[in-house]
Amino acid sequence: MSAAVEYHPFGSLLRKVVDNRGRTCPVVDKGIPLIATNCIVNSHLYPQFENVRYVSDEVYAQWFRGHPEPGDMIFVLKGTPGRVAWVPDPVGFCIAQDMVAIRADEAKVYPKYLFAVLRSNAMQQEIEGLHVGSLIPHFKKGDFDDLRIPCVDAELQKYIGDQYFDLSKTIDLLHRQNKTLEAMAETLFRQWFVEEAEDWAEGVLGDAVDIFDGKRIPLSKMERDKRKTGTLYPYYGAAQVMDFINDYIFDGEYILLGEDGTVRTDEGYPVLQFASGKFWVNNHAHVLRARPPYSNFFVWNYLSRKNIDEIVTGAVQPKINQGNLKSLSFPKYPEALVTEFNSVTAPMLAKIQRNKTHIAGLEILRDTLLPKLMSGEVRVAYADSSSVVSKPTARNLRAVQREGA
């Protein structure tokens, strides 16, 4: 039996929409962070402060029509429309063009429920179907009401919203732990192999890694859509996980390095992904694995701060071909020092991988629970008739019953 669902225009559920003036803000070297669309990713609960620009106090006070408040949501309009992030308390930033801060009308919808629905796979597909523009997709504020939001009763909204939010907070915490561990390993690598570097013999990356590009198989979206039943595995592109499918071609631990399209960061470093377990890779990312005595973690730390401009070709479509990649400089480090680094950082890597496994499990739970609750496949028996379970988490779903049980 399905939960009672009513569909409402997206715009009708909002109390306020805040944007800047639709023009590029004057920026300064230091000041108040200016969040751009690249800072909003659906894998993180809050905006990410990476490669941000800044505005002065004067611009902050005079340039904008308004500013986000705690509990608002940042909604991306252009580039990758529909990405959503929750505004923390305190806020501490302002928003650039191509996005808005939306404020839910709490008399009509529970804000965390709206957040969960907007991030759901079904709603992301709806947004993708409504946006316009092939080169730079965009979703107009005037088209908000074309997006219909499914609303269940108030108690179930609160349960779903709180459950989704709590799981997202845990996922965010694990991501932060991984960033801290990666920073510790990077600091150690820099101290041992950069700041205290000796006159080591010159070498090339091709002597330190094996490359498995021949095993890659690209799949079209149509082909991937046919592979959605059963256990799903990540499908990697040049810069990110693009999809999930029910098959894999790699099983183990590998470094993925962007081959074409997105191949370098603004600082000139390669675009890297650390892939482990079972996964699929298309033909836009090189697949590397370290040769002993080097570890993947060692090579990752070297590449993450290695300028690759000299091996990038193509003015319109940047590319790193395999021959150039193999020729990238890579010193012949002392084996004893490399082995010691591997030993010291092994527990860090193990913790990072455990966190990634935990994150993947929590994401599956979070992203599958909402549609099951709304469809009635999973039902919730509340603690009493007037309130939902006080702390809905993955552990205390004691009230969840499968339909027909």
Buried (B, 14 or more C-beta within 10 A) or exposed (E): EEBEEEEBEBBEBBBEBBBBEEEEBEBBEEBBBBBBBBBBBBBBBBBBEEEBBBBBEEBBEEBBEBBBEEBBBBBBBBBBBBBBBBBBEEBEBBBBBBBBBBBBEEEBBBBBBBBBBBBBEEBBEBBEEBBEEEEEBBBEEEBBEBBBBBBBEEBBBBBBBBBBBBBBEBBBEBBEBBEEBBEEBBEBBBEBBEEEEEEEEEBBBBEBBEBBBEEBEEBEEEEBEEBEEEEBBBBBBBBBBBBBBBBBBBEEBBBBBBBBBBBBBEEEBBBBBBBBBBBBBBEBBBBBBBEEBBBBBBBBBBBBBBBBEEBBEEEEEBBBBEEBBBBBEBBEBEEEBBBEBBEEBEEBBEBBBEBBEBBEEBBEEBBEBBBBBBEBBBBBEBEEEEEBBEEBEBEEBEBBEEEEE
